[in-house]
Amino acid sequence: MEILAYIPKESPRINFVFKHICKRILKLDVKFTTKVEPFIAFKGVKFSYAKKQLGKEIFIEQHGLLVEQDFSDMDIKVGEWKGIPCFFKTSSKSSIPYDIFSASFYLLTRYEEYQPYVKDISEGYPIEESIGYQNDFINRPVVDEWAYAFRDVLKEKFPKHEFPERKGKNKSIIAVEEVFAYAQKGFVRQVGGFFKDLSKLQLKPIFKRIISLIQFKADPLNVYDELVDFYQKNELPMHFMFQLSNYSRYSKNLSYNRTTYQRIIKSIGDYADLGLLIGFEAIQDKDIFIKEKKRWEQIVNEQLDNVLIKRHSINFPDAYKNMEKLNLSTDYSMGYKKMLGFRAGTCTPFLFYDLDLEQVFPLTIYPCAFNSIALETMDEKEVIDQIKIIKKSIQQVNGNFLGIFENKDFSDNYEDKIAKEIILLIHGD
């Protein structure tokens, strides 16, 4: 269905956020007009977005953010509309008491991450500084909630029109930072790892290393056949991301040249969609990123489209600029690690908008609501309870739940049980 929006002047910002809300979330084909006469003559669903109302149409008053350029520090006050946290308040003449389009743009572009801040070691941008965390809506896809509340306003004004419904797609991704914990890592690395564990009196890793090396038990990270069986048994789509970095302080994986590693990647590729788990150095250095991309394409014999940053800071927006320059189409990194929730305020995939260039790029960002790193610092019951709450909020807007895991989450019976429980919870109805 088509919807017409009157705007006094077009801008890249308006085009970007209107298409996300109207087209991606509400499945409405949005058209723009800057002329009053065609807007008045239009008989279908329509609204105006301006500083002043034209007549008796649905009118949303502009806050001003979408007609500006560059970015500046803002003092934002959060209120409420229909039980939903909102900001950028409008006047009483507006059909909606907040400029939800400007607010959505603020969250989707990660406007606040362009401001000066002291970097967090794991996240880059500190969660505690985000507007979602400070106002207790980090666990809600508020952009989608605003869109659905806006749709209710449209339905009331245009009751004879049938509005389309979308269907959410839940997804879980397995990231492989280390293909094996101990196997095939060479004599020097084995001895070094043994004495490192011994110096810290870590007896459990020593025991696991010994029984793995004497092949009494399979390597604890060699869970690939089991995961394929689990996903197939439950009829779930599979997605795997493999890291191909050089050995370094941040990467302890097998060499990407090892036949065993390449064979595992190709074998998993028979059952799953594959992508690249970007290494720490590649996040910082575009040339290293290019090398890892080429390695992946040579092994898989396909063009790389999907990428993920799981354990390291996203390095926003530079990492996304590099992804765009390398013609990558899909990223799954937009989320927090030590907490659950929505970093960009939405559970709907969106395009990367570069505030430095004021331009939208064809890189689709899939927001991640759960990263298994949270299990390292949070109580598992609390995690599961939060997932249930988040999933309910996602279902109310027919959105998407993305969860990110690692092969090591399935490395022993206890961890394996929790991880699989969460996967089934994410994919379940």
N, C-alpha and C positions, 0 to 999 in steps of 0.2 A: 504494500500500500504506500502511496505517495503522501508526503507531508510537506507543506510549503512554509518556509520561514522568511519573514520580512526582517531585513537588517539594513540600516542606513548605509553601511559600507562593509564590504567583504574584507576578511583578513585571514591569514594562514591559521591563526589560533582558533577563530570561529569555525572554520572549515574542519579542522582536526577534531575538536571536541564535540561538535554537533554530529559528525559522522559516527563518533564512538557511541554517543548516547542514543541517537535516533536509529542508526543503521545497525551497529554491532550488537547493541543491547535490545532495542525495541523492534528491530527488523523492519524499520520504516525507511523508505527511499526518500531521503531529505533533499529538497531543492531550495535554492535561495533566490530571493528577488530583492533588489534595492529600490524598486519603483512601487509607489503606493497603488497605482491603478490596477496592475495585474494582481496584486495581493487582495484588494477588495473584491475583484471580479472572480477570484478563485472560489469554487464551491465546495472544495474538499476540506480535509483537516489542515489547519493552519494556526500559526501564532506569530507574534512579533517579538523581536528582541532588540530593544533600543532604549534610549533615555526617556522618551515620551511615548505614551500610548496613542495609537491612531484613532481608535473608536471604541467599540465594545468587544474587540477580539481578545483572545487569551494573550496577555501581555506579561513578558518577563523583563524586568528592568535591568539594564546593564550596570554591573558594578564598575566596569572600566578596564579590567585586567585583559580582556580579550581584544581590545583595540590598542593596547600599549605595545611597546617593543622593549627589549632588554628585560631586566629583572631587578627588583629592589627589595629591601627588607620591609616586612609588613607586620603590623600589630593586628592579629586576627582574634576576633571574639566568636566563640562557638555558642550557638543557640540550638533551638529544636523546631522541627516541622514534622507533624504527623508521627511523632515518636522517633524521628531520625535526627541525629546531630547534623547541624548545618552551619555554614558561615558565609560571609559576604551578604549581610542583610540588605534588603531593598525597602522601598517606601510602601505605604499602604495601597498605592495605586497598582502595584504589581500583583498579578494573579497568584504568584508564588512568593512568599516572604523572603526568599533568599535567591541569589543568583547562582543556581546550581551548575550552570555551565562554566562560570569562572571558577567555582570551587572544584569542579571536576578537573578542569585544566590544571589547577594548582597541584592536585594530587597525582594526576596521570603523568605530568611532565617531571615530577619530583622537584618542583620549584624550590622547595626548602633546601634541597641538597645542592643547589647552586649558591647558597649563602655561605659565608665563612663559618667554619665550625672546627672543633678539635676532633680529630679522627679517633674512632674506636678501633682497637687492634683487630677485632674479628669482623666487625660490620662495616667499617669505614665511617658511614654516617651513624651517629649514636641514636639508637631507638628512642632514648629518653628525650631527645630534642624534637622528635616528630610530633606533629599536631595530633595525629591519631592516638599516639601513646598518652600524651598529656591530657587529652580529652576523652580517653577511655572508649575510642571506637576503632581501635586497631584490629579487633576481631570481626568487624562488620564490613561488608563490601558496600560502603555508603554510596559510591558513585552509581552502582546498580540499583540501590534502594531509592536514590533520588530519581533515577530514570523511571522506575516503576511508579513512584508517586506522581511524577509528571504525566505518565500515561493515564493515571486515574483522572487527572484534571482534564486531559484531552477527551477521555471517554465520556465524562460528564457533559462536556460542551458539544460533543459529536456522537450522540448515543446510537445513531443509525449505522455507524461504521464499525466493521469488525476488525479488531486489532490482532495482528499475528502473534503467535506464541513461539518462543524458542525452546530448544531442548539442550540442557547442559551436558557436557562431556567431562567425566572425571578421568584423571590420569595419574599414574604413579611411574616414577622414573628411578632406575637403579644406576647409581654412579659407581664406576670402578676406578678408584684412585690407585690401588695396589691389586694386581690380579692374584698374587699369592702372598701370604704372610712370610713364608720361609722357603718354600720350594724353589729350586733353580736360581738362587741368588748368589751362588759362588762361595768358595771357601772363605775368602777374606771377610765378606759381609756377614757370613754365618758366625765366624769367630768373634767379630766385632760386636754383633748383636747379642751373642751369648754373654760376653763379659760386661756389656752395658747393662743387661738385665740383672746380672749377678751383682754388680756394684750397687744397684738399687734394691737388692734383695727381692726382686720380682720373680718369685718361684713359679707362679702359674705360667707366665710366658716361656720360661726355660723348659718346663715340662712339655708344653705344647710344641715347642721347637723340636725337642728330642723325638717325641713320638711321631711327629710329622716327617722328620728327616729319615728315620728308620722305616718309614712307610707303614708304621703300625696303624696309623690313622691318617685320613686325607688332610691336606693342608686346610686350615680353618677358613680361609677365604675362597676355597674352591667349592663354591655353592651353586654353580651355574646350572648343572643338570637339575638340581633340586628346584631352583627357581623357575626354570622352564616348565617343569612338571606342575608346580604350584599354579602358575599363571594359566596353563592350558586346562588344568582340572577345573579352575574357576571361571574359565572362558573370559579372561581379562586381556586387554591389549598390553603388549610388552614394549618398554622403551629402555634402552641401555646407553649409557655414556661412558666412553673409555678415555683415560688419560694417556697421552703419548709424549710426556715431557722427558728431557734429559735427567739423569740421576743428579740430585742436588739436595740441599738442606730441606727443601720443601717436597721433593719427590723421591720416594724410595721404591718405585715400581721396577719391574723388569724392563730391560731395554725394548724399545718398540721394534727392534730388528729381530728379536727372538721368535723363532718359528712357532714355539708353543703359544706365545701370547697372540700372535697373528691368527693362529688356528682357532683359538677361543673366540676372538672377535668375529671371525667369519662364521663360525658355528652358531653363535648367538644371533648373527644377522639373518640366519634362516628362519628365525622365529620372531624377531623383534625389530622395531625401528631403531637405528643406531645414530649416535651423535658423538661429539667431542667434549670431554670434560677438560676445560681449559686449565692449564697449569699456572702456578703462581707467577713465574717469570713471563709467561705469555700474556698475562693480564696487564703487566707493566710495560711490555716491549712488543710493539707491533711486528717487528721482524721475526721474533721467536714465535709469535702467534701464527705468522705465515708458514713457518717451518712445520709447526704442529698440524696445521690444516693440510699441508701437502702430504705429510706422513699418513694422516687418516685417509685421504683420498687414494693414496697408492695402495694401502692395505685393503680398503673396502671396495675400491674400484668404482666409486660413485662420487658425485659432487657433494661436498659437505654442506648441509643446510642447518642442522640443529646443534646448538651449543649450550653449555651449562657451566656456571661458576658455583660451586657448592660450599667449600670450606673457607674460601678466602673472600676478602672484601671485593665487591663488584667494581670498585674504582669508577664510580659513576661521575660524569657521563662518558669519560674517555674510553672505557671498555666498549660501550655501545657504538661510539664513533668508529672504533676499529672494526667491530663486527660489520657495520654498514659498509665500510670501505672494502672489506673482503667479500662483499656480496652474500653474506649469510642471511637466511630468511627467518630463522626462528631462534629465540632465546628463552631459557627457562630459569633464569637467575633472579628474577625480581621478587625477592622475599627476604625475610629476616631469618637468622640462624638460631639465635638463642631464645627466640620467642615465636609463637604462632601468630598468624594474622596477615594483613594485606598492606604491603609497603606502599603500593600505589592506590589503595582504596577501592580496587575493583577486582572482581572475579572473572572478568571478561578479557580475552586477549586484546591488546591494543598496539598501535604503531609507535615507534620511537619518534618523539618530537624533540629536536635539538634547540634549546632556548638560545644558544650562542648564535646560531645561524637563522633562527626563526623559520625552521623548515621541518617538515615531516618526512621520514624515510621509510622505505618498505621493509623494515625489520619488525617482525611481529613479536611482541613480548608477552609471554604467558606468565601471569602472576602466580607465585607459589605461596600457598597458605601454610604448608608444613615442611620443615626441613628436619631430618632425623637427628641432626646435631642437638636439637632441643632436648632430646632424651638424655644427653650427657649432663645437663644442668637442672632439668625439671623432673619432678616426680611423675612417673609414668601414668598414674591415675589422673593426675592433673592434666597431662597431655591428652589423654583419651577423652576426658570430660570437655576440654576446650575444642577438640576436633568435632565432637558431637554438636556443640553450640555453633561452631563455624559452619558445619555442614548444613544445619537447619537454616541458618541465615542465607546460605548459598542456594538452597532448594527453594526458598521463598521468592528468589528472583531468577530461577531456572538457570543458574550460572554453572561455573566450572570449578572443581576442586582439584588442585594439583599438589601432590605430595612427592618429596624427593628423599630417596633412601640411598644407602651404600651397600655393597656386597658384604661388608663386615657387620652390618646389622643382622645378618643371618648366620653368623659364624659359630654360634653355640645354641643349644636348645632353648635357653631362657630368652636371649635376645631375639632369636628366630621367632619365637611364639609371639612376642610383643609386636615385632615388625609386621608379621603376617596379619595379626589382628587389626592393626592400623590400616593396612592395605585393603583388607576386606571392608573395613568401616568406610574408607574413602570411596570405594567403588560400589558399595551397596546402595539400595534404594532408600 
